Structures are given as C-alpha cells and as structure tokens.
Amino acid sequence: MAQVLEFKLPDLGEGLTEAEIVRWLVAVGDVVAIDQPVVEVETAKAMVEVPCPYGGVVTARYGEEGTELPVGAPLLTVAVGGTGAPEELAEAAPGATPTVGETAAESAVSSEYSGNVLVGYGTAEPAARRRRVRHESHAVAKTPAPAPVAVAAPAPVAVPGHEGPVPVISPLVRKLARDRGLDLREVRGSGPEGLILRADVELAIAALERPVAASAPAPAAVPASAPSSAAASAGERVPLRGVRGAVADKLSRSRTEIPDATCWVDADATELMAARAAMNAAGGPKISLLALLARICVHALARFPELNSTVDMAAREIVRLPAVHLGFAAQTPRGLVVPVVKDAGTRTAESLTAEFARLTEAARESALTPADLTGGTFTLNNYGVFGVDGSTPIINHPEAAMLGVGRIIPKPWVHQGELAVRQVVQLSLTFDHRVCDGGTAGGFLRYVADCVEQPAVLLRTL
C-alpha cells in the first residue's frame, strides 16, 4: 500500500530562513524520481532548484508561484511504495502522516527515498541521524501531536486569538516589524500553524498606516494641472525581496555600520592593454582584463593587508584574513550579485579568467549557488562596462574595501614630457576608515595605478 510522505522546504544553508516559489517543475499526479528537482525557489542569495528525496507520485503541492515560505514549511506530498497506477496513487490523502520508522514500512519506502535533503547544499544528515529521525516520525504517527518547532527557531511570540504560541522563524520578519514599530503579538500569522510571514507583517503595517492617512487634515486646493499627492503615492510598488531585498539590506547595513571614505586616481592603462594584447597573441587561453586587474589587486593586498580584513566590533578587533577571496560585481536579470573567486591569490591569470567566465555565465543563468556568493574578503567592481568613468562604490559588508574601475578610453595625457593620446582609466577605492587611514588607502591605490601604468612592476613581486 502506498504511503504519503510530506516533503518540507529544506534548510538551504548560509543562514537562509525563507524562499519564494518561482516556478513549480511538477504537477499533482506527476511521477517523480528520487532527487528529481520539483520546484525552483529564490532566496536572498540565489535561485535554487530543490530536489525531492522521495520517488513516487505527487499528490499535493503547497503554495502558488510567488508565495514565500519559511524553512520547514510543507512543499509537496508524494505517494511512495505502492504498486498501483499513478492515478490511484494520486488519490491518496495529501494530509496523511508519513510513517517512515524502522519497520517493515521503512523497507518498503527505502527504494523510494534517497536520504538527501538538498543535493549540493550540504544539508543531508549522516545515516545514523536519518534513521533516528525516521524512528521518531514513526512514533509521532502512532500518537498524533502538534508538529515540533525547528530547534533553530527563535522563541515563539504569543498572538491574541491563537491557540498557543505562534513561532516567528525569520529574523528578517522580526527586523521588519521592529523597524516599523509593529508589535508581533498583534499579528495573526497566515503560515503553517499560524506562522507569521513577511506578508503578514507588511499587511499589518499597511493597516496601521491607513488610519493615520485618513485622520490627516484635508490638503489645500491645488491647481488642476498639479498632480495630487495621493496620485503620486499610488505608484507601482515593487516588493524588496529575493536578491533585490538582500542587496537593499546589505547596502543599508554597509552605510549604517561602516565609516567609509573614497579616494581615486586617473591612470594611463596603455601599457596594460598592450601587455594583454601581447599575451593573447602568443596563443593559448585568452586572458581577460578583469583577470589582470584581479592579479594586481591580489599583489596590492599582499602589500597592504589592512584592506583584506573585517572588523569585529563586539571584540573591538580588526581581523586580517589570511586568504584573498575576490568578489566581483555582476549585473544579472535578477539584479546585482557579487560572485566570489575563492583563493584568488593562488590563481594564475588563466585560472582567474576561466573562473570569472564560469561565475559570470552562472549568474546570467541564475545558477549561482549560495557558496558562490559568500565568503568574499575584497571586491572588484568594473563599472566601466556600463560606459561610466567613475563612481564611489559602497563596501560589500563585512569587507573592508572595494576597488572600482571605470571605462578605459583615449584621452590627452602627458607621456614622457609630451602631450599624447593615451588609454586612461579612473580607479576608485572605497575603504573602511576603521581598518586604516588615508596613507594606507592611498598607498594601495597608488600601487594599483603603478601596476596599471607599468605592468612590469608586478615582476618585482613575483
């Protein structure tokens, strides 16, 4: 006889607590294989295809496309272990409690269960742990009880009108409520078992703001040609969630916590461009300009390690990091992301070129993993590709600095005492003033400019 197993949104790692359903890959009644991707979700880090650890027939789906679910919420149910036709299995009750304890039932299910939770994201548990969890699930099936709250969840908040406490899993939801002065005890959750979701908080905030707007004094008469404030405020509202929301949170935190400063310099990149052309003309893999700039950054950071660090304000310490994990800004259809080239200091120009290409392609295809987007220690931002000369970059928190590179264009330049047309670029360095002063930042930027103007300078450091 078929058993109906419930598959919940797994822990996606990197501290992520929720995800938005972007696209269902299966429908009710479909037959799925073990570890087959069943839904595409978007987190604050990346777009992820979630594979189901069960093989069988989908009997129910939870959440429409565009719905945001917390980790641990039901995604779908699968009928497994039966011998009937898919149509018969699909008729199994979607709310049935899974019985996957170490009994005869477990042996019937084992061929339809992989044990993985999310392939490629490190969330599968050791086999011994999985067996213990299945045994506990079987015990729960015999004696129905309320579903346990995840161990990592914060303490629940009591909400009037609910039976018992209502958990608030997401720290983002808590922060949103705190920033807007909303008491979560007054919010009724719409999630599983009354879980308070971000949409619940946003609706509560809107409800609080409406009476204020209604009680405000009537505006003075304005000419018919002037747009009303009501019309102006009725524009399109775009939710800050997913990648856009993560970018907003990170940049706001950077500006709030980091006392940054920016310095910049123009550099003659003619010799760097000529060196790259010569390298590519010699045969072999092509070298990208970004890879050469990355090599320059790595050598500059070796001379000025203060800028490859982070600040621990709780301990009041500057933590200088031993390796350079180089982030680079990439614009994608989903917004700005910063993939990270791990161990950039140990890579050759060819290796850097290949890794930049791989990560850029993955960003365009929305295939970056959370691991691809975390762990950076310094960021290189080539905004020259947008046709602009300069910028004041915002530091990618919790890093200590970011180098910005403008477009390289022909400009009049004094070269060897004479006016000439040279390939000129503007370099900008934004740095955390807590880790160093202007002398160190200026020394780093000047060294980078010297390497751009005279690539042979690098030979002295090899």
C-alpha positions as CSV (number, residue, x, y, z in Angstrom):
1,M,0.0,0.0,0.0
2,A,1.3,3.5,-0.9
3,Q,2.4,5.8,1.8
4,V,2.0,9.6,1.5
5,L,5.2,11.4,2.6
6,E,5.4,15.1,3.2
7,F,8.5,16.9,1.8
8,K,9.2,20.2,3.5
9,L,11.3,23.2,2.4
10,P,14.8,22.2,3.5
11,D,17.4,24.3,5.2
12,L,19.2,26.0,2.2
13,G,22.3,26.8,4.3
14,E,24.1,30.1,4.7
15,G,21.6,31.2,7.4
16,L,18.7,31.5,5.0
17,T,15.3,31.1,6.6
18,E,12.8,31.5,3.8
19,A,12.4,31.3,0.0
20,E,10.0,32.4,-2.7
21,I,8.4,29.8,-5.0
22,V,9.4,30.9,-8.5
23,R,8.3,28.0,-10.7
24,W,6.8,24.6,-10.0
25,L,8.6,21.9,-12.0
26,V,6.0,19.2,-11.3
27,A,2.2,19.0,-11.1
28,V,-0.1,16.9,-9.0
29,G,-0.3,13.4,-10.5
30,D,3.3,13.6,-11.9
31,V,5.6,10.7,-11.2
32,V,8.9,11.9,-9.8
33,A,12.2,10.1,-9.4
34,I,14.5,10.3,-6.4
35,D,16.3,13.6,-6.2
36,Q,14.4,15.0,-9.1
37,P,14.1,18.8,-9.0
38,V,10.5,19.6,-8.2
39,V,10.4,23.4,-7.6
40,E,12.6,26.4,-8.3
41,V,12.8,28.8,-5.4
42,E,14.5,32.2,-5.0
43,T,16.3,33.0,-1.8
44,A,18.2,36.2,-0.7
45,K,21.3,34.5,-2.1
46,A,20.5,32.7,-5.3
47,M,18.0,30.8,-7.4
48,V,17.8,27.2,-6.4
49,E,16.2,24.1,-7.8
50,V,15.0,21.9,-4.9
51,P,15.2,18.1,-5.4
52,C,12.7,15.8,-3.7
53,P,14.3,12.9,-1.8
54,Y,11.3,10.7,-2.5
55,G,10.3,8.8,-5.6
56,G,6.7,8.4,-6.3
57,V,3.6,10.3,-7.4
58,V,2.9,13.9,-6.4
59,T,-0.3,14.1,-4.5
60,A,-0.4,17.7,-3.4
61,R,1.6,21.0,-3.7
62,Y,1.7,23.7,-1.1
63,G,2.0,27.3,-2.2
64,E,1.4,29.1,-5.5
65,E,4.2,30.6,-7.6
66,G,5.2,33.9,-5.9
67,T,4.4,32.6,-2.4
68,E,7.1,33.0,0.2
69,L,7.6,30.0,2.5
70,P,9.7,29.6,5.6
71,V,12.2,26.8,6.0
72,G,10.3,23.8,7.3
73,A,7.0,24.6,5.7
74,P,5.4,21.8,3.5
75,L,6.3,21.9,-0.2
76,L,4.5,18.8,-1.5
77,T,3.4,15.3,-0.7
78,V,4.5,12.2,-2.5
79,A,2.8,8.8,-2.6
80,V,5.6,6.1,-2.4
81,G,5.9,2.4,-2.1
82,G,2.6,1.5,-3.9
83,T,2.1,-0.8,-6.9
84,G,-1.0,0.9,-8.2
85,A,-1.3,3.2,-11.2
86,P,-0.3,6.8,-10.8
87,E,-3.9,7.9,-10.9
88,E,-4.7,5.6,-8.0
89,L,-1.7,6.8,-6.0
90,A,-2.6,10.4,-6.6
91,E,-5.9,9.8,-4.9
92,A,-4.1,9.2,-1.6
93,A,-4.9,11.7,1.1
94,P,-2.4,14.5,0.9
95,G,-2.6,15.2,4.6
96,A,-1.6,11.7,5.7
97,T,1.1,11.5,8.2
98,P,4.3,9.9,6.9
99,T,5.3,6.6,8.6
100,V,8.9,6.1,7.8
101,G,10.1,4.5,11.0
102,E,12.4,1.5,11.1
103,T,9.7,-1.1,10.5
104,A,8.5,-3.2,7.6
105,A,7.1,0.1,6.2
106,E,10.6,1.6,6.1
107,S,11.9,-1.3,3.9
108,A,9.0,-0.6,1.5
109,V,9.9,3.0,1.3
110,S,13.7,2.7,1.2
111,S,13.8,2.3,-2.5
112,E,11.9,5.5,-3.0
113,Y,13.9,7.6,-0.5
114,S,17.4,9.0,-1.1
115,G,18.2,10.4,2.3
116,N,19.3,13.6,0.8
117,V,17.6,16.9,1.7
118,L,19.0,19.3,-0.8
119,V,21.6,17.9,-3.2
120,G,24.7,20.1,-3.4
121,Y,23.9,22.3,-0.4
122,G,25.3,20.2,2.4
123,T,22.1,19.7,4.3
124,A,21.9,15.9,4.3
125,E,22.5,14.4,7.7
126,P,24.6,11.3,8.5
127,A,22.8,8.0,8.0
128,A,22.6,7.3,11.7
129,R,20.9,10.6,12.3
130,R,18.5,9.9,9.5
131,R,17.5,6.6,11.0
132,R,16.8,8.2,14.4
133,V,14.6,10.9,12.8
134,R,12.6,8.3,10.9
135,H,12.1,6.4,14.1
136,E,10.8,9.5,15.9
137,S,8.5,10.2,12.9
138,H,7.0,6.7,13.2
139,A,6.3,7.3,16.9
140,V,4.6,10.6,16.1
141,A,2.4,8.8,13.6
142,K,1.2,6.4,16.3
143,T,0.4,9.2,18.8
144,P,-0.7,12.4,16.9
145,A,0.8,15.6,18.4
146,P,1.5,19.1,17.3
147,A,4.4,19.4,14.8
148,P,7.6,20.4,16.7
149,V,9.1,23.8,16.1
150,A,12.6,23.6,14.5
151,V,15.4,23.6,17.1
152,A,17.0,26.7,15.5
153,A,13.8,28.7,15.6
154,P,13.7,31.7,17.9
155,A,11.3,31.7,20.8
156,P,7.6,32.0,19.7
157,V,5.6,35.0,20.3
158,A,2.1,34.8,21.8
159,V,-0.6,36.2,19.5
160,P,-4.1,37.1,20.6
161,G,-6.8,34.9,19.0
162,H,-4.5,31.9,18.6
163,E,-4.4,28.7,20.5
164,G,-0.9,28.5,22.0
165,P,2.2,30.4,20.9
166,V,2.9,31.3,17.2
167,P,6.5,31.0,16.0
168,V,8.3,33.7,14.1
169,I,11.1,31.9,12.4
170,S,12.5,34.6,10.1
171,P,14.9,37.2,11.6
172,L,14.0,39.4,8.6
173,V,10.4,39.4,9.6
174,R,11.3,40.3,13.2
175,K,13.6,43.1,11.9
176,L,10.9,44.5,9.6
177,A,8.4,44.6,12.5
178,R,10.9,46.1,14.9
179,D,12.0,48.8,12.4
180,R,8.3,49.9,11.8
181,G,7.3,49.7,15.5
182,L,5.0,46.8,15.0
183,D,4.1,44.6,17.9
184,L,4.2,41.0,16.6
185,R,1.9,39.9,19.3
186,E,-0.9,41.8,17.5
187,V,-0.2,40.0,14.2
188,R,-2.1,36.9,13.1
189,G,0.1,34.6,11.0
190,S,-1.1,33.0,7.7
191,G,1.6,30.4,7.5
192,P,1.5,26.8,8.6
193,E,0.3,26.5,12.2
194,G,-0.1,30.3,12.4
195,L,3.5,31.1,11.5
196,I,3.9,34.8,10.9
197,L,5.3,35.5,7.4
198,R,6.7,38.7,5.9
199,A,3.4,39.3,4.0
200,D,1.5,39.2,7.3
201,V,3.8,41.9,8.8
202,E,3.5,44.1,5.6
203,L,-0.3,43.9,5.7
204,A,-0.3,44.8,9.4
205,I,2.0,47.8,8.7
206,A,-0.3,49.0,5.9
207,A,-3.3,48.7,8.2
208,L,-1.6,50.8,10.9
209,E,-0.7,53.5,8.3
210,R,-4.2,53.7,6.8
211,P,-5.9,55.3,9.9
212,V,-3.1,57.9,10.0
213,A,-3.7,58.9,6.5
214,A,-7.4,59.0,7.0
215,S,-7.1,61.3,10.0
216,A,-4.8,63.7,8.3
217,P,-6.2,67.2,7.5
218,A,-7.5,67.7,4.0
219,P,-4.9,69.1,1.7
220,A,-5.2,72.6,0.4
221,A,-6.7,73.1,-3.0
222,V,-4.2,72.9,-5.8
223,P,-4.4,73.8,-9.5
224,A,-6.0,71.2,-11.7
225,S,-2.7,70.8,-13.6
226,A,-0.8,69.9,-10.4
227,P,-0.6,66.1,-9.6
228,S,-2.2,65.3,-6.3
229,S,-0.1,63.7,-3.5
230,A,-2.5,60.8,-3.4
231,A,-1.9,60.1,-7.1
232,A,1.8,60.4,-6.6
233,S,1.8,57.9,-3.8
234,A,-0.3,55.5,-5.7
235,G,2.6,54.5,-8.0
236,E,3.8,50.9,-8.6
237,R,5.1,49.2,-5.5
238,V,7.9,46.6,-6.0
239,P,8.5,44.3,-3.1
240,L,12.0,44.3,-1.7
241,R,12.6,40.6,-1.5
242,G,14.8,38.0,-3.0
243,V,18.0,39.3,-4.5
244,R,16.8,42.9,-4.6
245,G,15.8,42.7,-0.9
246,A,19.2,41.2,0.0
247,V,21.0,43.9,-1.9
248,A,19.0,46.6,-0.1
249,D,19.7,45.1,3.3
250,K,23.4,44.6,2.7
251,L,24.0,48.1,1.3
252,S,21.9,49.7,4.1
253,R,23.9,47.8,6.7
254,S,27.2,48.9,5.0
255,R,26.2,52.6,5.1
256,T,25.0,52.3,8.6
257,E,27.9,50.4,10.2
258,I,31.0,51.3,8.1
259,P,32.6,54.7,8.2
260,D,33.7,54.7,4.6
261,A,35.9,57.1,2.6
262,T,36.8,57.2,-1.1
263,C,39.9,58.2,-2.9
264,W,40.5,58.0,-6.6
265,V,43.2,58.5,-9.3
266,D,43.5,58.5,-13.1
267,A,45.9,56.1,-14.6
268,D,47.4,55.5,-18.0
269,A,46.4,52.0,-18.9
270,T,48.0,52.0,-22.4
271,E,50.8,49.6,-21.3
272,L,48.4,47.2,-19.5
273,M,46.3,47.0,-22.7
274,A,49.4,46.4,-24.8
275,A,50.6,43.7,-22.4
276,R,47.2,41.9,-22.6
277,A,47.2,42.1,-26.4
278,A,50.7,40.5,-26.5
279,M,49.7,37.7,-24.1
280,N,46.7,36.9,-26.1
281,A,48.6,37.0,-29.4
282,A,51.1,34.4,-28.1
283,G,48.5,31.6,-28.3
284,G,46.8,29.6,-25.5
285,P,43.8,30.6,-23.4
286,K,42.8,34.2,-23.7
287,I,43.4,36.5,-20.7
288,S,40.6,38.8,-19.7
289,L,41.3,42.4,-18.5
290,L,39.4,41.6,-15.3
291,A,41.8,38.8,-14.6
292,L,44.8,41.1,-14.9
293,L,43.1,43.7,-12.6
294,A,42.5,40.8,-10.2
295,R,46.2,39.9,-10.2
296,I,47.1,43.5,-9.5
297,C,44.6,43.6,-6.6
298,V,46.0,40.4,-5.1
299,H,49.5,41.7,-5.1
300,A,48.4,45.1,-3.7
301,L,46.6,43.4,-0.9
302,A,49.8,41.4,0.0
303,R,51.5,44.8,0.5
304,F,48.6,46.4,2.3
305,P,46.9,43.5,4.2
306,E,44.8,46.0,6.3
307,L,42.4,46.2,3.3
308,N,41.8,42.4,3.3
309,S,40.2,42.3,6.7
310,T,37.0,42.7,8.6
311,V,36.0,44.4,11.8
312,D,34.7,42.6,14.9
313,M,33.1,45.4,16.9
314,A,31.9,43.1,19.6
315,A,35.5,42.1,20.4
316,R,36.8,45.5,19.2
317,E,39.3,43.8,16.9
318,I,40.4,44.1,13.2
319,V,40.6,40.6,11.8
320,R,43.2,40.4,9.0
321,L,42.3,37.5,6.7
322,P,44.9,35.0,5.5
323,A,43.5,34.4,2.0
324,V,42.0,36.6,-0.7
325,H,38.6,35.6,-1.8
326,L,37.8,38.1,-4.5
327,G,34.3,39.2,-5.2
328,F,33.3,40.9,-8.4
329,A,30.1,42.8,-9.2
330,A,27.9,41.2,-11.9
331,Q,24.7,42.6,-13.2
332,T,22.1,40.0,-14.0
333,P,18.4,40.0,-14.9
334,R,17.6,39.4,-11.2
335,G,19.7,42.3,-10.1
336,L,23.3,42.9,-8.9
337,V,25.1,39.9,-7.5
338,V,28.7,39.5,-6.3
339,P,30.1,36.0,-7.1
340,V,33.3,35.2,-5.3
341,V,36.5,33.7,-6.7
342,K,37.9,31.6,-3.9
343,D,41.7,31.7,-3.2
344,A,42.3,34.3,-5.9
345,G,45.8,34.9,-4.5
346,T,46.9,31.4,-5.6
347,R,45.5,31.5,-9.1
348,T,47.2,32.3,-12.4
349,A,45.8,34.8,-14.9
350,E,44.5,31.9,-17.0
351,S,42.7,30.4,-13.9
352,L,41.2,33.7,-12.9
353,T,39.9,34.2,-16.5
354,A,38.3,30.8,-16.5
355,E,36.7,31.3,-13.1
356,F,35.4,34.7,-13.9
357,A,33.8,33.3,-17.1
358,R,32.2,30.4,-15.2
359,L,30.7,32.5,-12.5
360,T,29.5,35.2,-14.9
361,E,27.7,32.6,-17.0
362,A,26.2,31.0,-13.9
363,A,25.0,34.5,-12.8
364,R,23.3,35.1,-16.2
365,E,21.6,31.7,-16.0
366,S,20.6,32.3,-12.3
367,A,22.5,29.1,-11.5
368,L,24.8,30.6,-8.8
369,T,24.8,28.6,-5.5
370,P,24.9,30.3,-2.1
371,A,28.5,29.1,-1.8
372,D,29.3,31.1,-5.0
373,L,28.0,34.3,-3.4
374,T,29.6,34.1,0.1
375,G,32.9,34.3,1.7
376,G,34.4,37.3,-0.1
377,T,37.2,39.4,1.5
378,F,37.6,42.1,-1.1
379,T,35.5,43.2,-4.1
380,L,36.5,44.4,-7.6
381,N,33.8,46.4,-9.3
382,N,34.3,47.0,-13.1
383,Y,31.6,49.6,-13.7
384,G,33.4,50.8,-16.8
385,V,31.4,48.1,-18.7
386,F,28.4,50.5,-18.3
387,G,30.2,53.3,-20.1
388,V,30.9,55.4,-17.0
389,D,34.2,56.9,-15.9
390,G,33.9,57.0,-12.1
391,S,31.9,56.1,-9.0
392,T,32.0,55.9,-5.2
393,P,31.5,52.2,-4.5
394,I,29.6,51.1,-1.4
395,I,31.6,48.5,0.5
396,N,30.3,44.9,0.4
397,H,29.7,44.4,4.1
398,P,31.5,42.9,6.1
399,E,34.5,43.5,3.8
400,A,36.9,46.5,4.4
401,A,37.3,47.9,0.8
402,M,36.2,47.8,-2.8
403,L,38.1,48.9,-5.9
404,G,36.1,50.5,-8.7
405,V,37.3,50.6,-12.3
406,G,35.9,53.0,-14.9
407,R,35.9,52.7,-18.6
408,I,39.3,52.8,-20.4
409,I,39.1,55.5,-23.2
410,P,41.5,57.6,-25.2
411,K,42.3,60.9,-23.5
412,P,45.0,63.5,-23.8
413,W,47.8,62.7,-21.4
414,V,51.3,63.9,-20.7
415,H,53.6,61.0,-21.6
416,Q,57.4,61.3,-21.3
417,G,57.1,65.0,-21.2
418,E,54.9,65.3,-24.3
419,L,51.2,65.6,-24.8
420,A,49.9,62.3,-26.3
421,V,46.6,60.4,-26.7
422,R,46.7,57.5,-24.2
423,Q,44.2,54.9,-22.8
424,V,43.2,56.4,-19.5
425,V,41.1,54.8,-16.7
426,Q,39.9,56.2,-13.4
427,L,40.4,54.0,-10.3
428,S,38.3,54.4,-7.1
429,L,39.0,52.9,-3.7
430,T,36.3,53.0,-1.0
431,F,37.7,51.8,2.3
432,D,36.6,51.3,5.9
433,H,38.3,54.0,7.9
434,R,38.3,51.8,11.0
435,V,40.9,49.4,9.5
436,C,43.3,52.1,8.1
437,D,43.9,55.7,7.5
438,G,44.3,57.6,4.2
439,G,48.0,56.9,3.9
440,T,47.4,53.1,3.7
441,A,44.5,53.5,1.3
442,G,46.4,56.0,-0.8
443,G,49.4,53.6,-0.9
444,F,47.2,50.7,-2.0
445,L,45.6,52.8,-4.8
446,R,48.9,54.2,-5.9
447,Y,50.4,50.8,-6.2
448,V,47.4,49.6,-8.2
449,A,47.8,52.6,-10.5
450,D,51.5,52.0,-10.9
451,C,50.9,48.4,-12.0
452,V,48.3,49.5,-14.4
453,E,50.7,52.1,-15.9
454,Q,53.7,49.8,-15.8
455,P,52.8,46.1,-15.6
456,A,56.5,45.2,-15.2
457,V,56.1,46.5,-11.6
458,L,54.4,43.2,-10.9
459,L,57.6,41.3,-11.9
460,R,59.4,42.6,-8.9
461,T,56.8,41.0,-6.6
462,L,56.7,37.5,-8.2
